[in-house]
């Protein structure tokens, strides 16, 4: 492609500060920006990027369909919510307007195992619109491709065990609330953990009815199983509240979380496969105290055993860089709701993004 890739930014919060800057620095351009926050509507995106004005005004999401049809961007970056149900209208509009979509929505990383009904609908709409939808970000590398690459150097695998922690303060209010941050333990048990106390048949009914709220590792387990060519037998998750010994203030929630209340949660997903490989993956998302920091640790058990530990990864910036570097893969992909498990290995983009586009 000879011209610059045209990008629409949907959601102008904490992540957009980086995705938009990275878009420009990789030789593409932001042509539209949308949000729901009245405090930033009408502002130039430079106010979010902490840069000079870009002559792109943040518009009300209500104008999304009309503006996509008018400007015709190549792709939309969606950095809003964590669950697919919350992105339904946005993604439907992208399909209708023939605009590719790449999102930080964690469930979209492998939505077919947690929301198959909506996944199939959006897959059909994307195919009809001739566009591609995908979810990626930090998990694409640090919970996905790094693990599959380690697996490729292993003779025999019996178990893949992972744990990753992150500060919910870095990702906005929607993610913090999804982790139960700020709830009392009684509220956490009722609103979050109660979903674990059900039979497989009950959970499957929720999944089919679009009522299941997966932890992030639920979708990661599905991605790894798909990438490694395994076959799922069973999968379950358990959510446990995280607490702090002292009161802790959350700037994202704009509240002080009392000692003993939930600062977030640990969610452990266990998947058994036909091939005898167990995947046990934990994500810990909470409001950090001053002594805590992000850790990403994975062990492949078998012959040989291999452990990878990454301390203090810059999870926000890494997420946004993966999103932007993946743009050519999305545009080049087949139409549909496509997991990155079937896309090429992620790559660092040395040149402008348009130079990697195969389609015209």
C-alpha positions as a Python dict, from the first residue, in 0.01 Angstrom:
ca = {
    (1, 'X'): (0, 0, 0),
    (2, 'X'): (154, 331, -107),
    (3, 'X'): (-53, 565, 113),
    (4, 'X'): (-61, 587, 491),
    (5, 'X'): (-294, 353, 679),
    (6, 'X'): (-593, 544, 814),
    (7, 'X'): (-688, 456, 1172),
    (8, 'X'): (-996, 533, 1382),
    (9, 'X'): (-936, 536, 1758),
    (10, 'X'): (-1241, 419, 1956),
    (11, 'X'): (-1193, 490, 2324),
    (12, 'X'): (-962, 776, 2423),
    (13, 'X'): (-859, 672, 2774),
    (14, 'X'): (-531, 555, 2921),
    (15, 'X'): (-445, 308, 2645),
    (16, 'X'): (-516, 552, 2361),
    (17, 'X'): (-236, 779, 2480),
    (18, 'X'): (5, 515, 2352),
    (19, 'X'): (-185, 352, 2066),
    (20, 'X'): (-235, 687, 1892),
    (21, 'X'): (125, 798, 1938),
    (22, 'X'): (254, 462, 1817),
    (23, 'X'): (27, 483, 1511),
    (24, 'X'): (185, 813, 1408),
    (25, 'X'): (537, 697, 1485),
    (26, 'X'): (485, 386, 1270),
    (27, 'X'): (394, 597, 968),
    (28, 'X'): (14, 568, 986),
    (29, 'X'): (-237, 837, 1085),
    (30, 'X'): (-536, 882, 1313),
    (31, 'X'): (-831, 1010, 1108),
    (32, 'X'): (-1110, 974, 1366),
    (33, 'X'): (-1139, 947, 1744),
    (34, 'X'): (-1440, 862, 1961),
    (35, 'X'): (-1531, 841, 2328),
    (36, 'X'): (-1828, 865, 2567),
    (37, 'X'): (-1666, 1091, 2826),
    (38, 'X'): (-1814, 1441, 2808),
    (39, 'X'): (-1502, 1581, 2974),
    (40, 'X'): (-1288, 1506, 2668),
    (41, 'X'): (-1539, 1529, 2381),
    (42, 'X'): (-1448, 1818, 2154),
    (43, 'X'): (-1080, 1811, 2254),
    (44, 'X'): (-800, 1750, 2008),
    (45, 'X'): (-640, 1405, 2043),
    (46, 'X'): (-312, 1581, 2114),
    (47, 'X'): (-450, 1644, 2463),
    (48, 'X'): (-464, 1269, 2519),
    (49, 'X'): (-129, 1202, 2354),
    (50, 'X'): (36, 1487, 2546),
    (51, 'X'): (157, 1629, 2216),
    (52, 'X'): (86, 1913, 1978),
    (53, 'X'): (-262, 1923, 1830),
    (54, 'X'): (-326, 1676, 1548),
    (55, 'X'): (-639, 1849, 1415),
    (56, 'X'): (-847, 1544, 1503),
    (57, 'X'): (-1130, 1615, 1744),
    (58, 'X'): (-1262, 1350, 1986),
    (59, 'X'): (-1623, 1286, 1884),
    (60, 'X'): (-1921, 1131, 2055),
    (61, 'X'): (-1945, 757, 1997),
    (62, 'X'): (-2305, 819, 1889),
    (63, 'X'): (-2163, 952, 1560),
    (64, 'X'): (-1958, 638, 1495),
    (65, 'X'): (-2152, 488, 1203),
    (66, 'X'): (-2196, 813, 1012),
    (67, 'X'): (-1835, 916, 1053),
    (68, 'X'): (-1691, 577, 961),
    (69, 'X'): (-1895, 587, 641),
    (70, 'X'): (-1779, 939, 564),
    (71, 'X'): (-1406, 901, 635),
    (72, 'X'): (-1363, 529, 554),
    (73, 'X'): (-1064, 438, 775),
    (74, 'X'): (-878, 115, 707),
    (75, 'X'): (-898, -7, 1065),
    (76, 'X'): (-1036, 86, 1406),
    (77, 'X'): (-842, 41, 1729),
    (78, 'X'): (-1094, -31, 2006),
    (79, 'X'): (-963, 30, 2359),
    (80, 'X'): (-1275, 37, 2571),
    (81, 'X'): (-1414, -267, 2755),
    (82, 'X'): (-1291, -614, 2854),
    (83, 'X'): (-1595, -828, 2767),
    (84, 'X'): (-1725, -895, 2418),
    (85, 'X'): (-2088, -822, 2508),
    (86, 'X'): (-1985, -463, 2581),
    (87, 'X'): (-1833, -420, 2234),
    (88, 'X'): (-2122, -565, 2036),
    (89, 'X'): (-2262, -242, 1895),
    (90, 'X'): (-1920, -100, 1807),
    (91, 'X'): (-1810, -416, 1627),
    (92, 'X'): (-2141, -449, 1443),
    (93, 'X'): (-2097, -95, 1315),
    (94, 'X'): (-1740, -169, 1204),
    (95, 'X'): (-1868, -467, 1006),
    (96, 'X'): (-2150, -263, 852),
    (97, 'X'): (-1909, 15, 753),
    (98, 'X'): (-1643, -224, 617),
    (99, 'X'): (-1379, -117, 871),
    (100, 'X'): (-1136, -371, 1018),
    (101, 'X'): (-1122, -377, 1398),
    (102, 'X'): (-844, -463, 1641),
    (103, 'X'): (-922, -448, 2012),
    (104, 'X'): (-761, -474, 2352),
    (105, 'X'): (-1079, -649, 2474),
    (106, 'X'): (-936, -947, 2659),
    (107, 'X'): (-1228, -1176, 2578),
    (108, 'X'): (-1186, -1106, 2207),
    (109, 'X'): (-845, -1276, 2223),
    (110, 'X'): (-1025, -1610, 2186),
    (111, 'X'): (-1396, -1540, 2219),
    (112, 'X'): (-1521, -1862, 2063),
    (113, 'X'): (-1473, -2052, 2392),
    (114, 'X'): (-1655, -1803, 2617),
    (115, 'X'): (-1916, -1634, 2399),
    (116, 'X'): (-1965, -1859, 2093),
    (117, 'X'): (-2309, -1721, 2007),
    (118, 'X'): (-2188, -1363, 1970),
    (119, 'X'): (-1858, -1478, 1821),
    (120, 'X'): (-2041, -1660, 1542),
    (121, 'X'): (-2266, -1360, 1477),
    (122, 'X'): (-1974, -1119, 1453),
    (123, 'X'): (-1774, -1367, 1247),
    (124, 'X'): (-2058, -1383, 993),
    (125, 'X'): (-2101, -1005, 990),
    (126, 'X'): (-1727, -953, 943),
    (127, 'X'): (-1720, -1196, 653),
    (128, 'X'): (-2021, -1025, 496),
    (129, 'X'): (-1849, -689, 539),
    (130, 'X'): (-1520, -814, 401),
    (131, 'X'): (-1331, -714, 716),
    (132, 'X'): (-1137, -874, 1001),
    (133, 'X'): (-1195, -849, 1376),
    (134, 'X'): (-928, -961, 1620),
    (135, 'X'): (-829, -919, 1983),
    (136, 'X'): (-469, -889, 2096),
    (137, 'X'): (-228, -692, 2310),
    (138, 'X'): (-13, -803, 2604),
    (139, 'X'): (-166, -1152, 2603),
    (140, 'X'): (-75, -1201, 2236),
    (141, 'X'): (292, -1206, 2331),
    (142, 'X'): (336, -1270, 2701),
    (143, 'X'): (56, -1524, 2752),
    (144, 'X'): (50, -1662, 2399),
    (145, 'X'): (333, -1657, 2148),
    (146, 'X'): (616, -1661, 2402),
    (147, 'X'): (463, -1974, 2554),
    (148, 'X'): (403, -2149, 2223),
    (149, 'X'): (762, -2069, 2121),
    (150, 'X'): (892, -2221, 2443),
    (151, 'X'): (674, -2524, 2377),
    (152, 'X'): (834, -2567, 2035),
    (153, 'X'): (1169, -2632, 2205),
    (154, 'X'): (1025, -2894, 2443),
    (155, 'X'): (1033, -3267, 2369),
    (156, 'X'): (743, -3368, 2594),
    (157, 'X'): (494, -3146, 2778),
    (158, 'X'): (282, -3256, 3072),
    (159, 'X'): (176, -2917, 3206),
    (160, 'X'): (187, -2550, 3116),
    (161, 'X'): (159, -2331, 3426),
    (162, 'X'): (142, -1954, 3414),
    (163, 'X'): (85, -1658, 3641),
    (164, 'X'): (64, -1293, 3549),
    (165, 'X'): (-12, -992, 3767),
    (166, 'X'): (-105, -637, 3672),
    (167, 'X'): (-219, -318, 3838),
    (168, 'X'): (-582, -247, 3747),
    (169, 'X'): (-508, 123, 3801),
    (170, 'X'): (-329, 124, 3464),
    (171, 'X'): (-627, 14, 3256),
    (172, 'X'): (-928, 218, 3353),
    (173, 'X'): (-1248, 183, 3550),
    (174, 'X'): (-1413, -91, 3342),
    (175, 'X'): (-1130, -335, 3405),
    (176, 'X'): (-1107, -247, 3774),
    (177, 'X'): (-1476, -314, 3825),
    (178, 'X'): (-1453, -640, 3629),
    (179, 'X'): (-1195, -756, 3884),
    (180, 'X'): (-1419, -675, 4180),
    (181, 'X'): (-1191, -397, 4302),
    (182, 'X'): (-1357, -201, 4582),
    (183, 'X'): (-1614, -467, 4671),
    (184, 'X'): (-1655, -604, 5022),
    (185, 'X'): (-1577, -974, 5049),
    (186, 'X'): (-1949, -1046, 5075),
    (187, 'X'): (-2017, -846, 4759),
    (188, 'X'): (-1728, -1020, 4584),
    (189, 'X'): (-1865, -1362, 4674),
    (190, 'X'): (-2210, -1268, 4547),
    (191, 'X'): (-2115, -1075, 4232),
    (192, 'X'): (-1793, -1245, 4118),
    (193, 'X'): (-1704, -1574, 4288),
    (194, 'X'): (-2056, -1719, 4281),
    (195, 'X'): (-2015, -1789, 3910),
    (196, 'X'): (-1752, -2052, 3999),
    (197, 'X'): (-1995, -2252, 4212),
    (198, 'X'): (-2187, -2425, 3937),
    (199, 'X'): (-2185, -2745, 3737),
    (200, 'X'): (-2035, -2769, 3389),
    (201, 'X'): (-2385, -2792, 3245),
    (202, 'X'): (-2490, -2473, 3425),
    (203, 'X'): (-2179, -2292, 3305),
    (204, 'X'): (-2230, -2414, 2950),
    (205, 'X'): (-2584, -2277, 2956),
    (206, 'X'): (-2450, -1938, 3063),
    (207, 'X'): (-2195, -1952, 2782),
    (208, 'X'): (-2459, -2034, 2523),
    (209, 'X'): (-2683, -1753, 2654),
    (210, 'X'): (-2405, -1491, 2642),
    (211, 'X'): (-2414, -1457, 3021),
    (212, 'X'): (-2072, -1596, 3114),
    (213, 'X'): (-1799, -1362, 3239),
    (214, 'X'): (-1466, -1534, 3175),
    (215, 'X'): (-1142, -1446, 3345),
    (216, 'X'): (-874, -1344, 3098),
    (217, 'X'): (-697, -1679, 3126),
    (218, 'X'): (-1010, -1862, 3010),
    (219, 'X'): (-957, -1716, 2666),
    (220, 'X'): (-580, -1756, 2688),
    (221, 'X'): (-622, -2128, 2758),
    (222, 'X'): (-840, -2154, 2447),
    (223, 'X'): (-581, -1964, 2243),
    (224, 'X'): (-294, -2189, 2359),
    (225, 'X'): (-495, -2505, 2292),
    (226, 'X'): (-572, -2380, 1942),
    (227, 'X'): (-216, -2266, 1871),
    (228, 'X'): (-63, -2593, 1991),
    (229, 'X'): (-314, -2813, 1809),
    (230, 'X'): (-455, -2965, 2128),
    (231, 'X'): (-812, -3079, 2198),
    (232, 'X'): (-1003, -2961, 2504),
    (233, 'X'): (-1167, -3209, 2742),
    (234, 'X'): (-1266, -2979, 3030),
    (235, 'X'): (-1209, -2628, 3158),
    (236, 'X'): (-1298, -2446, 3480),
    (237, 'X'): (-1209, -2129, 3666),
    (238, 'X'): (-1193, -2012, 4025),
    (239, 'X'): (-1189, -1644, 4129),
    (240, 'X'): (-1040, -1548, 4466),
    (241, 'X'): (-1045, -1194, 4611),
    (242, 'X'): (-719, -1014, 4679),
    (243, 'X'): (-694, -788, 4984),
    (244, 'X'): (-454, -540, 5141),
    (245, 'X'): (-361, -517, 5511),
    (246, 'X'): (-413, -140, 5511),
    (247, 'X'): (-657, 99, 5344),
    (248, 'X'): (-549, 175, 4988),
    (249, 'X'): (-663, 451, 4756),
    (250, 'X'): (-766, 378, 4397),
    (251, 'X'): (-740, 677, 4166),
    (252, 'X'): (-924, 485, 3894),
    (253, 'X'): (-1224, 412, 4117),
    (254, 'X'): (-1177, 741, 4305),
    (255, 'X'): (-1227, 567, 4636),
    (256, 'X'): (-1038, 434, 4933),
    (257, 'X'): (-1057, 55, 4951),
    (258, 'X'): (-1076, -47, 5315),
    (259, 'X'): (-833, -300, 5460),
    (260, 'X'): (-972, -648, 5407),
    (261, 'X'): (-1197, -551, 5115),
    (262, 'X'): (-1122, -670, 4763),
    (263, 'X'): (-848, -480, 4584),
    (264, 'X'): (-901, -714, 4289),
    (265, 'X'): (-890, -1083, 4224),
    (266, 'X'): (-688, -1387, 4131),
    (267, 'X'): (-850, -1604, 3865),
    (268, 'X'): (-713, -1954, 3805),
    (269, 'X'): (-821, -2140, 3493),
    (270, 'X'): (-748, -2512, 3457),
    (271, 'X'): (-791, -2685, 3122),
    (272, 'X'): (-743, -3056, 3054),
    (273, 'X'): (-671, -3178, 2702),
    (274, 'X'): (-707, -3506, 2515),
    (275, 'X'): (-331, -3510, 2466),
    (276, 'X'): (-272, -3524, 2844),
    (277, 'X'): (-139, -3169, 2870),
    (278, 'X'): (-284, -2958, 3151),
    (279, 'X'): (-292, -2580, 3123),
    (280, 'X'): (-315, -2400, 3456),
    (281, 'X'): (-306, -2024, 3416),
    (282, 'X'): (-359, -1755, 3677),
    (283, 'X'): (-406, -1382, 3632),
    (284, 'X'): (-391, -1147, 3930),
    (285, 'X'): (-543, -806, 3874),
    (286, 'X'): (-568, -566, 4166),
    (287, 'X'): (-493, -221, 4298),
    (288, 'X'): (-125, -239, 4391),
    (289, 'X'): (28, -116, 4714),
    (290, 'X'): (362, 65, 4694),
    (291, 'X'): (564, -257, 4720),
    (292, 'X'): (393, -451, 4439),
    (293, 'X'): (477, -469, 4069),
    (294, 'X'): (385, -666, 3758),
    (295, 'X'): (526, -1018, 3720),
    (296, 'X'): (476, -1260, 3432),
    (297, 'X'): (594, -1616, 3505),
    (298, 'X'): (538, -1935, 3306),
    (299, 'X'): (669, -2288, 3347),
    (300, 'X'): (653, -2568, 3094),
    (301, 'X'): (678, -2899, 3276),
    (302, 'X'): (802, -3204, 3091),
    (303, 'X'): (1128, -3281, 2914),
    (304, 'X'): (1295, -3047, 2984),
    (305, 'X'): (1135, -2815, 3239),
    (306, 'X'): (1159, -2450, 3144),
    (307, 'X'): (1064, -2143, 3347),
    (308, 'X'): (1038, -1788, 3219),
    (309, 'X'): (1000, -1492, 3457),
    (310, 'X'): (961, -1131, 3350),
    (311, 'X'): (957, -874, 3630),
    (312, 'X'): (807, -530, 3589),
    (313, 'X'): (696, -557, 3225),
    (314, 'X'): (553, -230, 3096),
    (315, 'X'): (218, -397, 3033),
    (316, 'X'): (33, -90, 2903),
    (317, 'X'): (300, 9, 2652),
    (318, 'X'): (359, -353, 2551),
    (319, 'X'): (-13, -400, 2491),
    (320, 'X'): (-34, -91, 2275),
    (321, 'X'): (281, -173, 2077),
    (322, 'X'): (147, -520, 1995),
    (323, 'X'): (-184, -369, 1882),
    (324, 'X'): (-12, -128, 1643),
    (325, 'X'): (242, -381, 1515),
    (326, 'X'): (-44, -623, 1445),
    (327, 'X'): (-233, -379, 1218),
    (328, 'X'): (-82, -514, 893),
    (329, 'X'): (-164, -872, 998),
    (330, 'X'): (-528, -779, 1053),
    (331, 'X'): (-560, -599, 720),
    (332, 'X'): (-385, -887, 541),
    (333, 'X'): (-596, -1154, 713),
    (334, 'X'): (-894, -1342, 579),
    (335, 'X'): (-1231, -1191, 660),
    (336, 'X'): (-1406, -1289, 983),
    (337, 'X'): (-1346, -1286, 1358),
    (338, 'X'): (-992, -1421, 1345),
    (339, 'X'): (-776, -1516, 1642),
    (340, 'X'): (-408, -1422, 1632),
    (341, 'X'): (-343, -1794, 1693),
    (342, 'X'): (-387, -1838, 1320),
    (343, 'X'): (-209, -1520, 1213),
    (344, 'X'): (166, -1495, 1141),
    (345, 'X'): (403, -1467, 1436),
    (346, 'X'): (402, -1108, 1566),
    (347, 'X'): (682, -891, 1432),
    (348, 'X'): (857, -568, 1513),
    (349, 'X'): (779, -321, 1235),
    (350, 'X'): (1093, -141, 1121),
    (351, 'X'): (926, 43, 834),
    (352, 'X'): (597, 230, 801),
    (353, 'X'): (299, 3, 854),
    (354, 'X'): (167, 52, 501),
    (355, 'X'): (479, -117, 361),
    (356, 'X'): (363, -448, 511),
    (357, 'X'): (17, -444, 351),
    (358, 'X'): (-35, -711, 86),
    (359, 'X'): (-391, -612, -8),
    (360, 'X'): (-480, -307, -218),
}
